């Protein structure tokens, strides 16, 4: 057995099962946090649009931060926080460069529907 196999984290036998029903409840709760809290805070503060920094803060940043805390809590409750935050499979450092280099090319921008300045037709 190699060192990589010894450090790999397996799912805990005591963790609660995450069924489709619980997944649906988690998704609805996540969306309720983002949409519901955003609407409630927007009405409380009186901001009707996102043109001001106050509107962005109360309408987007607070609900998204609480939704992130919710996802963090659900992941911790399910016992999957370490596998989510850390990949125990070893990789070489040069592999980190591949996603960065592939998204900066004009061809990748063209495939994504964005035209770069060098790819525009005149």
C-alpha positions in Angstrom: 0.0 0.0 0.0 1.4 3.4 -1.0 1.4 6.5 1.0 -1.3 8.1 -1.1 -3.6 5.2 -0.3 -2.9 5.5 3.4 -3.8 9.2 3.5 -7.0 8.9 1.4 -10.1 9.8 3.3 -13.0 7.4 2.9 -16.6 8.3 3.7 -17.4 7.9 7.3 -19.5 4.9 8.2 -21.4 7.0 10.8 -22.3 9.9 8.5 -26.0 10.4 7.8 -27.2 9.3 4.4 -27.9 12.1 1.9 -30.9 10.9 0.0 -32.6 12.6 -3.0 -35.2 14.0 -0.6 -32.6 15.6 1.7 -30.8 17.0 -1.4 -34.1 18.6 -2.5 -34.6 20.1 0.9 -31.0 21.4 1.0 -31.4 23.0 -2.5 -34.8 24.6 -1.6 -33.3 26.0 1.7 -30.2 27.3 -0.2 -32.4 29.1 -2.7 -34.7 30.4 0.0 -31.7 31.9 1.8 -30.4 33.6 -1.3 -33.7 34.8 -2.7 -35.8 35.2 0.4 -33.2 36.9 2.5 -32.2 39.1 -0.4 -35.8 40.3 -0.8 -36.3 40.8 2.9 -33.2 42.8 3.3 -33.9 44.8 0.2 -37.3 45.7 1.5 -36.0 46.5 5.0 -33.3 48.8 3.8 -35.4 50.4 1.1 -33.0 49.7 -1.7 -34.8 48.8 -4.9 -31.8 48.2 -7.2 -28.2 47.3 -7.2 -26.8 50.6 -8.4 -25.4 51.6 -5.0 -22.9 49.8 -2.9 -25.4 49.6 -0.1 -27.9 47.8 -2.4 -25.2 45.3 -3.5 -24.2 44.7 0.1 -27.7 44.1 1.5 -29.1 42.5 -1.6 -26.3 40.2 -2.6 -23.3 40.0 -0.3 -25.1 39.2 2.9 -27.4 36.5 1.4 -24.6 34.9 -0.5 -22.4 34.8 2.6 -25.2 33.2 4.6 -25.8 30.7 1.8 -22.0 29.9 1.8 -22.2 29.3 5.6 -25.2 27.0 5.0 -23.4 24.9 2.4 -20.4 24.8 4.7 -22.6 23.6 7.6 -24.4 20.9 5.5 -21.0 19.7 4.2 -19.7 19.5 7.7 -22.8 17.7 9.0 -22.4 15.1 6.3 -18.8 14.5 7.2 -17.4 15.5 3.8 -15.7 18.8 4.6 -12.1 17.5 4.4 -12.6 15.6 1.0 -14.3 18.8 -0.4 -11.5 21.1 0.7 -8.5 18.8 0.0 -7.8 16.4 -2.8 -5.6 13.6 -1.5 -4.6 12.4 -4.9 -1.2 13.6 -5.7 -0.6 15.8 -8.7 2.4 17.6 -10.2 2.7 21.4 -9.9 2.7 22.1 -13.7 -0.9 20.7 -13.9 -2.1 23.9 -12.1 -1.0 26.0 -15.0 -3.2 24.2 -17.6 -6.6 25.7 -16.6 -5.1 29.2 -16.4 -3.4 28.9 -19.8 -6.4 27.3 -21.6 -8.9 30.1 -20.5 -6.7 33.0 -21.6 -6.4 32.0 -25.3 -8.5 33.8 -27.9 -9.7 30.4 -29.2 -11.1 29.5 -25.7 -12.8 32.9 -25.6 -14.4 32.3 -29.0 -15.8 29.0 -27.9 -17.3 30.5 -24.8 -19.1 33.1 -26.9 -16.8 36.0 -26.0 -14.7 37.6 -28.7 -11.3 38.9 -27.8 -9.9 42.0 -29.3 -7.6 40.0 -31.6 -10.4 37.7 -32.8 -12.9 40.4 -33.8 -13.7 40.8 -37.4 -13.7 44.3 -38.9 
